[in-house]
Amino acid sequence: MKKMLLLAATALVATAAASAQTFQLSGAGATFPQPLYVKMFDEYKAVTGNEVNYQGIGSGAGVAQLTAKTVDFGASDAPMNAGQIAKAGADVVHIPTCVGAIVITYNLPGKVVQLRLTGSLVAEIYMQKITKWNDPALRAVNPGVNLPNRNIVIVHRADASGTSYNFTGYLSKESPDWARTVGQSTNPKWPVGLGGKGNPGVAAQVKQIPFSIGYVEIAYALQTKMPTAIMKNKAGHWIDPHEMASVGQAANIDFPADGKADLIDSSAAQGYPISTTTWLLVYKDQTYTGNQAKSQAVMKTIWWMLHDGQQYNEALGYAKLPAGAVAVAETLMKSVTYHGTPLLH
């Protein structure tokens, strides 16, 4: 009897030790959600003791590190394409985590003004069909604004980027010329311009270069106190990207079962037109890790991000995931297994 009690007590201690086990987790990829992820992971460590080291190195590099299995999860603002999936060699689950706005930011010295822009005008700027700030087409949508007779300096991403993927996707939907000549890509062949690495690099370039224009996730414009353009949406309404309700409305669609929703140029009446989601990427079969407890810790971390972590979104310039997207993400997470057994129940 004493032996049985001793064995039971030992089992309880082992179970408690396992449940109290903490891990150092690693992820890498998109700079688009990096400010939010850093905040979430700081809060999660305070709650659980699990530390997450996240490197904002761009979506393309994040996919590459996931494929090389050097991180516990990747992060991308663009769904993996057929070539990337083939290189990965196994199914990768795309878990949406938040919704954000890609904004057009600019540097007009001495002018504190919020410009109005359309997708077609931005495309013409990036194709150098509009080269001056006081071009008649820009003045037409900004009546009463004294735009300078200065050349527009174009800034774009220098690295493979999910932000570029969504930005060029927006321009492709708004401009047939852009769709035909450049198209949508994480690493497009830019007709002209200066490159910045990551969202921070583009924001810094625009901040430093007079008469420049660029595109960044809104958190980076907020951090650098740079102006952002009001954009005309598909319904013909002018939408301020600072209105998180408009960003959220753009995401209020039925997310497909694979979680890969395209929010760009949403038909939502008050939706901000360059809204996008972003994904965390994990292998569907986690057996390769050789550590079931650690894989389970990764999934529990992401689960927390989808629920408790959403409270941090709006203060940092991101919209919360709509309920439908959360439900899709939950189903996707429950499909992740270790030796055929789901890691979450």
C-alpha positions as CSV (number, residue, x, y, z in Angstrom):
1,M,0.0,0.0,0.0
2,K,2.8,2.4,0.9
3,K,4.5,1.5,-2.3
4,M,1.4,2.4,-4.3
5,L,1.0,5.7,-2.5
6,L,4.6,6.5,-3.1
7,L,4.2,5.8,-6.8
8,A,1.1,7.9,-7.0
9,A,2.8,10.8,-5.2
10,T,5.8,10.5,-7.6
11,A,3.4,10.6,-10.6
12,L,1.7,13.7,-9.2
13,V,5.0,15.5,-8.7
14,A,6.1,14.6,-12.2
15,T,2.8,15.9,-13.6
16,A,3.1,19.1,-11.7
17,A,6.7,19.6,-12.8
18,A,5.7,19.0,-16.4
19,S,2.8,21.5,-16.2
20,A,5.2,24.1,-14.5
21,Q,7.8,23.6,-17.2
22,T,8.8,26.8,-19.1
23,F,10.4,27.1,-22.5
24,Q,12.4,29.6,-24.5
25,L,10.6,29.8,-27.9
26,S,11.7,31.4,-31.1
27,G,10.0,32.9,-34.1
28,A,11.0,35.1,-37.0
29,G,9.5,36.9,-39.9
30,A,7.2,39.8,-40.7
31,T,8.0,43.3,-39.4
32,F,4.4,44.3,-40.0
33,P,3.1,42.9,-36.6
34,Q,6.4,43.1,-34.8
35,P,5.4,45.9,-32.4
36,L,2.3,43.9,-31.4
37,Y,4.2,40.6,-31.1
38,V,6.8,42.2,-28.8
39,K,4.1,43.5,-26.5
40,M,2.2,40.3,-26.5
41,F,5.3,38.2,-25.8
42,D,6.3,40.5,-22.9
43,E,2.9,40.1,-21.4
44,Y,2.8,36.3,-22.0
45,K,6.2,35.9,-20.3
46,A,4.9,37.7,-17.2
47,V,1.9,35.4,-17.1
48,T,3.5,32.0,-17.9
49,G,7.3,32.4,-17.7
50,N,7.6,31.2,-21.3
51,E,10.0,33.5,-23.2
52,V,9.5,34.1,-26.9
53,N,12.4,35.5,-28.9
54,Y,10.9,37.1,-32.0
55,Q,13.1,38.5,-34.8
56,G,11.5,40.9,-37.3
57,I,13.5,40.1,-40.4
58,G,10.8,40.3,-43.1
59,S,8.2,37.7,-44.2
60,G,10.5,36.1,-46.9
61,A,13.3,35.5,-44.4
62,G,10.8,34.2,-41.8
63,V,9.5,31.6,-44.3
64,A,13.1,30.6,-45.0
65,Q,13.9,30.1,-41.3
66,L,10.7,28.1,-40.8
67,T,11.7,25.9,-43.8
68,A,15.2,25.5,-42.3
69,K,13.5,24.5,-39.0
70,T,15.7,27.0,-37.1
71,V,12.7,28.6,-35.4
72,D,9.6,27.3,-33.7
73,F,7.3,29.3,-35.9
74,G,7.6,31.7,-38.8
75,A,5.6,34.8,-39.5
76,S,4.4,36.3,-42.8
77,D,2.0,38.9,-44.1
78,A,1.8,36.9,-47.4
79,P,0.6,33.3,-47.6
80,M,3.3,30.9,-48.6
81,N,3.3,30.3,-52.4
82,A,3.5,26.9,-54.1
83,G,7.3,27.1,-54.4
84,Q,7.7,27.9,-50.7
85,I,5.4,25.1,-49.7
86,A,7.3,22.6,-51.9
87,K,10.5,23.6,-50.2
88,A,8.9,23.2,-46.8
89,G,8.3,19.6,-47.7
90,A,5.2,19.3,-45.4
91,D,1.9,21.0,-44.7
92,V,2.2,24.4,-43.0
93,V,-0.7,25.9,-41.1
94,H,-1.4,29.6,-41.5
95,I,-2.9,31.1,-38.3
96,P,-4.2,34.7,-38.6
97,T,-3.3,36.8,-35.5
98,C,-4.4,40.4,-36.2
99,V,-5.5,42.9,-38.7
100,G,-3.5,46.0,-39.6
101,A,-3.4,48.9,-42.0
102,I,-0.7,49.6,-44.5
103,V,-0.5,53.4,-44.8
104,I,1.0,55.8,-47.3
105,T,3.3,58.1,-45.3
106,Y,5.2,61.1,-46.7
107,N,7.5,63.9,-45.8
108,L,6.5,67.4,-46.8
109,P,8.7,69.8,-44.9
110,G,6.9,72.6,-43.0
111,K,3.5,71.2,-43.9
112,V,1.2,69.5,-41.4
113,V,-1.5,68.2,-43.7
114,Q,-3.3,64.9,-44.2
115,L,-3.3,64.3,-47.9
116,R,-6.0,62.4,-49.8
117,L,-4.8,59.7,-52.2
118,T,-6.4,57.0,-54.4
119,G,-4.9,53.7,-55.3
120,S,-4.5,54.7,-59.0
121,L,-2.7,57.9,-58.0
122,V,-0.3,55.9,-55.7
123,A,0.4,53.5,-58.6
124,E,1.1,56.4,-61.0
125,I,3.6,57.8,-58.4
126,Y,5.4,54.5,-58.0
127,M,5.5,54.1,-61.8
128,Q,6.9,57.7,-62.1
129,K,3.9,58.8,-64.2
130,I,3.4,61.4,-61.5
131,T,6.7,62.9,-60.5
132,K,5.9,66.2,-58.8
133,W,4.0,66.9,-55.6
134,N,2.0,69.7,-57.3
135,D,0.9,67.5,-60.2
136,P,-2.6,68.5,-61.3
137,A,-4.0,65.0,-60.4
138,L,-2.8,65.3,-56.8
139,R,-4.1,68.9,-56.5
140,A,-7.5,67.8,-57.8
141,V,-8.1,65.5,-54.8
142,N,-6.5,67.9,-52.4
143,P,-8.2,71.2,-53.0
144,G,-6.9,74.1,-51.0
145,V,-3.6,72.4,-50.2
146,N,-0.5,74.2,-51.3
147,L,1.5,71.3,-52.7
148,P,5.2,72.1,-53.5
149,N,6.8,72.1,-56.9
150,R,9.2,69.4,-55.9
151,N,10.1,66.0,-57.2
152,I,8.6,63.0,-55.3
153,V,11.2,60.7,-53.8
154,I,9.9,57.1,-53.8
155,V,10.8,54.7,-51.0
156,H,10.0,51.0,-51.0
157,R,11.1,47.8,-49.3
158,A,14.5,46.4,-50.1
159,D,13.8,42.9,-48.8
160,A,11.2,40.2,-49.5
161,S,8.2,41.5,-47.7
162,G,4.6,40.6,-46.9
163,T,3.9,44.4,-46.6
164,S,5.1,44.7,-50.2
165,Y,3.0,41.8,-51.3
166,N,-0.2,43.4,-50.0
167,F,0.8,46.9,-51.1
168,T,1.5,45.7,-54.7
169,G,-1.7,43.6,-54.6
170,Y,-3.6,46.7,-53.8
171,L,-2.0,48.7,-56.6
172,S,-2.7,45.7,-59.0
173,K,-6.4,45.9,-58.1
174,E,-6.5,49.7,-58.5
175,S,-4.3,50.1,-61.6
176,P,-4.4,47.8,-64.7
177,D,-1.1,49.3,-65.8
178,W,0.5,48.3,-62.5
179,A,-1.0,44.8,-62.7
180,R,0.4,44.4,-66.2
181,T,3.9,45.8,-65.7
182,V,4.8,45.1,-62.1
183,G,2.1,43.0,-60.5
184,Q,1.8,41.5,-57.0
185,S,4.9,40.2,-55.3
186,T,6.8,40.0,-52.0
187,N,9.9,41.2,-53.8
188,P,8.7,43.1,-57.0
189,K,11.0,44.7,-59.6
190,W,10.4,48.3,-58.6
191,P,10.4,50.7,-61.5
192,V,12.2,53.3,-59.4
193,G,13.0,54.3,-55.8
194,L,15.1,53.9,-52.7
195,G,15.0,50.7,-50.7
196,G,14.6,50.4,-46.9
197,K,15.0,47.1,-44.9
198,G,11.8,46.2,-43.1
199,N,9.0,48.5,-42.1
200,P,11.4,50.3,-39.8
201,G,13.8,50.9,-42.7
202,V,11.1,52.4,-44.9
203,A,9.8,54.6,-42.1
204,A,13.3,55.9,-41.3
205,Q,14.0,56.7,-44.9
206,V,10.7,58.7,-45.3
207,K,11.4,60.5,-42.0
208,Q,14.9,61.5,-43.1
209,I,14.3,62.4,-46.8
210,P,12.4,65.6,-47.6
211,F,9.6,65.2,-50.2
212,S,9.6,61.4,-50.0
213,I,6.7,58.9,-49.9
214,G,6.6,55.3,-48.7
215,Y,4.3,52.6,-47.4
216,V,4.5,51.1,-43.9
217,E,2.3,49.3,-41.3
218,I,0.6,52.1,-39.4
219,A,2.4,51.4,-36.1
220,Y,5.6,52.6,-37.7
221,A,4.1,55.8,-38.8
222,L,2.7,56.3,-35.3
223,Q,6.2,55.6,-33.8
224,T,7.9,58.1,-36.1
225,K,5.0,60.7,-35.9
226,M,4.8,60.8,-39.7
227,P,1.5,61.8,-41.5
228,T,-0.6,59.2,-43.2
229,A,-2.9,59.7,-46.2
230,I,-6.6,59.3,-46.2
231,M,-7.5,56.7,-48.9
232,K,-10.5,56.4,-51.1
233,N,-12.0,52.9,-50.7
234,K,-13.8,50.7,-53.2
235,A,-17.2,52.1,-52.1
236,G,-16.0,55.7,-52.9
237,H,-15.6,56.8,-49.3
238,W,-12.5,58.6,-47.9
239,I,-11.2,56.5,-45.0
240,D,-8.7,57.6,-42.3
241,P,-6.4,54.6,-41.5
242,H,-6.3,55.7,-37.8
243,E,-10.0,54.6,-37.5
244,M,-9.5,51.1,-36.3
245,A,-13.2,50.4,-36.7
246,S,-12.6,50.9,-40.5
247,V,-9.7,48.5,-40.5
248,G,-11.8,46.0,-38.5
249,Q,-14.7,46.4,-40.9
250,A,-12.5,45.6,-43.9
251,A,-11.8,42.2,-42.1
252,N,-15.4,41.5,-41.3
253,I,-15.7,38.9,-44.1
254,D,-15.9,35.1,-44.0
255,F,-12.4,33.8,-43.5
256,P,-11.8,30.6,-45.6
257,A,-11.1,27.3,-43.8
258,D,-7.3,27.7,-44.5
259,G,-7.3,31.2,-42.9
260,K,-5.8,32.8,-46.0
261,A,-8.2,35.7,-46.3
262,D,-7.5,38.5,-48.8
263,L,-8.7,41.8,-47.2
264,I,-7.1,44.1,-49.8
265,D,-9.6,46.5,-51.5
266,S,-12.5,45.3,-49.3
267,S,-16.0,46.0,-50.5
268,A,-17.0,47.1,-46.9
269,A,-18.6,50.5,-47.1
270,Q,-16.4,52.1,-44.5
271,G,-13.5,49.7,-44.8
272,Y,-10.0,50.9,-45.0
273,P,-8.7,49.7,-48.5
274,I,-5.2,48.6,-47.6
275,S,-6.1,46.4,-44.6
276,T,-4.5,43.0,-44.2
277,T,-4.1,40.2,-41.8
278,T,-0.9,38.5,-40.9
279,W,-0.1,34.9,-40.1
280,L,2.0,32.7,-37.8
281,L,3.3,29.7,-39.6
282,V,3.8,26.2,-38.0
283,Y,4.2,22.8,-39.4
284,K,1.0,20.8,-39.2
285,D,3.0,17.7,-38.0
286,Q,5.2,18.7,-35.1
287,T,6.8,15.2,-34.7
288,Y,10.0,16.5,-36.3
289,T,10.8,18.6,-33.2
290,G,11.3,15.6,-31.0
291,N,9.9,17.6,-28.1
292,Q,6.1,17.3,-27.7
293,A,6.0,19.5,-24.6
294,K,7.8,22.3,-26.4
295,S,5.5,22.0,-29.5
296,Q,2.5,22.2,-27.1
297,A,4.0,25.3,-25.5
298,V,4.2,26.9,-29.0
299,M,0.6,26.2,-29.7
300,K,-0.6,27.4,-26.2
301,T,1.3,30.6,-26.8
302,I,-0.5,31.2,-30.1
303,W,-3.8,30.3,-28.5
304,W,-3.2,33.0,-25.9
305,M,-2.4,35.5,-28.6
306,L,-5.7,34.8,-30.3
307,H,-7.7,35.3,-27.0
308,D,-6.1,37.2,-24.1
309,G,-3.5,38.8,-26.3
310,Q,-6.1,40.6,-28.5
311,Q,-6.6,43.2,-25.8
312,Y,-3.3,44.8,-26.8
313,N,-4.1,45.2,-30.5
314,E,-5.9,48.6,-30.7
315,A,-3.5,50.6,-28.5
316,L,-0.7,49.7,-30.9
317,G,-2.6,50.5,-34.1
318,Y,-4.0,47.0,-35.0
319,A,-7.6,45.9,-35.2
320,K,-8.7,42.8,-33.3
321,L,-9.4,39.6,-35.3
322,P,-13.1,39.3,-36.0
323,A,-14.9,36.5,-34.2
324,G,-15.2,34.5,-37.4
325,A,-11.4,34.6,-38.0
326,V,-10.7,33.5,-34.4
327,A,-13.0,30.5,-34.9
328,V,-11.2,29.6,-38.1
329,A,-7.8,30.0,-36.4
330,E,-8.9,27.8,-33.5
331,T,-9.9,25.0,-35.9
332,L,-6.6,25.2,-37.7
333,M,-4.6,25.1,-34.4
334,K,-6.5,22.0,-33.3
335,S,-5.4,20.3,-36.5
336,V,-1.7,20.5,-35.5
337,T,-0.5,17.1,-34.2
338,Y,2.5,15.3,-32.7
339,H,2.7,11.6,-33.7
340,G,-0.9,11.9,-34.9
341,T,-2.3,13.3,-31.6
342,P,-3.6,16.9,-31.6
343,L,-1.5,19.2,-29.4
344,L,-4.6,21.2,-28.3
345,H,-7.8,19.6,-27.2
